Amino acid sequence: MAADRGQLARVGAQMSFIPPRGGRGRSIRAMRRAHRHVRPDPDGFMRRWSMLMIVSFPSAGACGRHFGVTRQTACNWREATHRPYGDVVDFAIRTLPDYARVMGA
């Protein structure tokens, strides 16, 4: 039984739920360099998505029919008050010819 406790103590000492400062042994400066361009821009995405909906569809109703959502949801996208889910973005990538030009992909 004592051997089991010693073994558990060694295993417990090896596993830490607190990450080291800087993450995985990196210095703070290296961590900043590694994550420099990862910041999301939700407002920019909403503006570009709104422009894509306006360029691609003559009305909110046409946009809603294309994506299978309500007219109100399509209006929210056109007015840049709400963002779509990922499956809708994926469908837009595959079906809208202006996606790359407007969204900057």
C-alpha positions as CSV (number, residue, x, y, z in Angstrom):
1,M,0.0,0.0,0.0
2,A,2.9,2.4,0.7
3,A,4.2,1.8,-2.8
4,D,0.9,2.8,-4.2
5,R,0.9,6.0,-2.3
6,G,4.4,6.8,-3.5
7,Q,3.4,6.0,-7.1
8,L,0.4,8.3,-6.8
9,A,2.5,11.1,-5.3
10,R,4.9,10.9,-8.3
11,V,2.1,10.9,-10.8
12,G,0.4,13.8,-9.0
13,A,3.7,15.7,-9.1
14,Q,4.0,15.3,-12.8
15,M,0.5,16.4,-13.7
16,S,-0.3,20.0,-13.3
17,F,-3.5,21.8,-14.0
18,I,-1.9,25.2,-13.8
19,P,-0.1,26.1,-17.0
20,P,3.4,27.5,-16.7
21,R,3.7,31.3,-17.0
22,G,3.8,32.1,-20.7
23,G,2.2,28.8,-21.7
24,R,4.0,25.6,-22.4
25,G,7.3,26.9,-21.4
26,R,7.4,29.8,-23.8
27,S,8.6,33.2,-22.7
28,I,6.0,36.0,-22.7
29,R,7.6,37.7,-25.7
30,A,7.5,34.4,-27.7
31,M,3.9,33.8,-26.8
32,R,3.0,37.3,-28.1
33,R,4.7,36.6,-31.4
34,A,3.0,33.3,-31.7
35,H,-0.5,34.8,-31.2
36,R,0.0,38.1,-32.9
37,H,-2.6,37.8,-35.7
38,V,-5.2,35.6,-34.0
39,R,-7.5,38.3,-32.8
40,P,-11.0,38.0,-34.2
41,D,-12.8,41.0,-35.6
42,P,-16.5,40.4,-35.2
43,D,-17.5,43.9,-36.2
44,G,-15.5,43.7,-39.4
45,F,-17.0,40.3,-40.2
46,M,-20.5,41.7,-39.7
47,R,-19.8,44.6,-42.0
48,R,-18.4,42.4,-44.7
49,W,-21.2,39.8,-44.3
50,S,-23.8,42.6,-44.6
51,M,-22.2,43.8,-47.8
52,L,-22.1,40.3,-49.2
53,M,-25.9,39.9,-48.5
54,I,-26.6,43.3,-50.2
55,V,-24.4,42.5,-53.2
56,S,-25.7,39.0,-53.6
57,F,-29.5,39.4,-53.1
58,P,-32.0,42.0,-54.3
59,S,-34.1,41.7,-51.1
60,A,-34.1,40.2,-47.6
61,G,-36.7,37.7,-48.8
62,A,-34.5,36.4,-51.5
63,C,-31.6,36.1,-49.1
64,G,-33.8,34.2,-46.6
65,R,-35.1,31.8,-49.2
66,H,-31.5,31.0,-50.4
67,F,-30.3,30.2,-46.9
68,G,-33.6,28.7,-45.5
69,V,-34.0,31.4,-42.8
70,T,-36.7,33.8,-42.0
71,R,-36.9,37.2,-43.7
72,Q,-36.2,38.9,-40.3
73,T,-32.9,36.9,-39.9
74,A,-32.0,38.0,-43.4
75,C,-32.8,41.6,-42.5
76,N,-30.6,41.4,-39.5
77,W,-27.7,40.1,-41.6
78,R,-28.2,42.9,-44.1
79,E,-28.3,45.5,-41.4
80,A,-25.2,44.0,-39.7
81,T,-27.0,43.5,-36.3
82,H,-26.5,39.7,-36.2
83,R,-23.9,37.2,-37.4
84,P,-24.7,33.8,-39.1
85,Y,-23.8,30.4,-37.8
86,G,-20.9,28.5,-39.3
87,D,-23.0,26.2,-41.4
88,V,-24.5,29.3,-43.1
89,V,-21.1,30.7,-43.8
90,D,-20.0,27.4,-45.2
91,F,-23.0,27.3,-47.5
92,A,-22.3,30.9,-48.6
93,I,-18.7,30.0,-49.5
94,R,-19.9,27.2,-51.7
95,T,-22.8,29.0,-53.4
96,L,-22.1,32.7,-53.6
97,P,-19.7,33.7,-56.4
98,D,-18.8,37.1,-54.8
99,Y,-17.9,35.6,-51.4
100,A,-14.1,35.7,-51.9
101,R,-14.1,39.2,-53.3
102,V,-16.4,40.7,-50.6
103,M,-15.2,38.8,-47.6
104,G,-11.5,39.0,-48.5
105,A,-10.9,35.2,-48.4
